[in-house]
Amino acid sequence: MGTASVAALCADREPVVRANYDRFLDALGALGPYREEPKKTSIPLARGVGFAGVHPRKGSLVLTLRTDRPIANPRVVKTEQVSPNRYHNEVKLSSPDEVDAEVVGWLRDASTLG
């Protein structure tokens, strides 16, 4: 069985998908250390515990943020309560420019939740 990798997950996607992911990693790196844990269909991100997941699609990324509350924002395309104090909030990123201060703020909140 092959090892999952970011390159493999982005291989059959439009070039913007890898550009989105690289921009996303630049923003995430400014927040401190983290681990990428590539799986067959997604890239969970952890800092002690998992705080986000990246799901490459054909022409975009879907970012799932683990938070202690729903994020009330039109950019959040889906919110799911997974336990009494945990929510998964999905944000679709179609271009690198969408990895902006708002998304970075949500990432910061999710990464410090632990």
ABEGO torsion letter per residue (X at the ends): XBBBBAAAAAAABBAAAAAAAAAAAAAAAAAEBBBBBBBAABBBBBBGBBABBBBBBAABBBBBBBBABBBBBAABABBBBABAABBBBBBBBABAAABBAAAAAAAAAAAAAX
